[in-house]
Amino acid sequence: MKAVREKGVKVTLVTGRPLVSALPFAKLLNLDLPLITYNGACISSYPEGQIIEKTPISMDVAREMFGELEDAGYYVKVYIEDTLYVEETTRAAIEFSGIFAIPFVID
């Protein structure tokens, strides 16, 4: 990472995970650029944590999409503001919550 930065390359994190999951890695890498999280739906300054841009999908679209996925037999989990929402406590939910430091709620 140091060699890349010395060449003038700007480095940041881009992830599908929530901001709270990216923060430990940003700190470890000593980043100073905005972080792109939630599959590109949120851009936050780092280390300040101020939201620069946020483009979530609408709740109507989300409900329709999740209904179709559940009807097709898929397990659906949803992030809303750094919280993971699941239908029931499963081993996968517990492990995911622990690995990514994201609390989960049954809804």
N, C-alpha and C positions, 0 to 999 in steps of 0.2 A: 504494500500500500504506500509506504514511504517513497519508494522508487517511482511509482506512478505519479504521485503528487509532485515530486521533484521535477518531473517532466512537464508540469503545468496542467495535468489532467485533473479536471474537477470530479469529485467523487461524492455521491449521495446514495441513499437507499431508496429502492422502488420495490414495493411489496403488495401483495393482495391482503395482507394482514392489517389489523388495526394499528393505529399509532402507538398505543401502549406496548405492543409487541416489538415494534421497531426501535423504541427508545434505548434499550440496553445495548443494542448493536451500534447505534449511532454514537453512543457514549464510548463504547469500546474502540471504535474506529476514529474517535475524536473528530467527528464531522462538523462542518460549519455551514452547510447548505440546507435548503428546505428538503424535507422528507416527503416522499410520495407514497401514500398508503391507500388501503381500501380499493385495490385494483385501479388506482388512478383517480378515484372519486374525491380524494382529499389531499391537499398540499399544505403542509404546515412548516412554519419557520423552525429552525433548530439552532440553538437549544431553547429559544424563547417559548416555543409551543403555540404560537399564534396561528390561527387558521388563515391561510392566504386565499385558498380556493376550496370550495366544497360543492360537489355535484352529486348528491345521492339520487337514486331512482325514486320515483313517487311511490307512496304507500299503495295506491291502487294498482300500479304495475307490479309491485312486489307481491301483493296478495294474489293476484291472478297467476303470476309465475309460480309461486310456491304451491298454490292449489294444484296446478297442472303437474308439477314435479311430484307432489305427494300422491296424486292420483296414479301416477306412473310407477309408484313404489320406491321413489328415492327418499333417502334420509335428508332432511333439510335443517340447516342451522343458519341463523341470521345474526349478523352483527348490527347493533344499533348503539352508537356512541361508546365504543370500547366495552360493550357487554355482549356476551354470546347468549342467544335465546335458543332453547331446544324444547322439544315436546316432552322429553322424559330424561331422567338421569341414566346415562349409559356409560359404559367404560370409556367409549370414544370421547364423550363429552368431558369426562373427568380428566382423561389424559391430555386432551387438547387444551383444556383450561389450564392445567398445570404447566405444560410445555411452553405455552405462549403467554402465560401470566394474565389471562383474561378470565374474569369471573363469568360464571354461567347462571342463567335463570331459567326455570322451567315455566313455559308459557304455552 
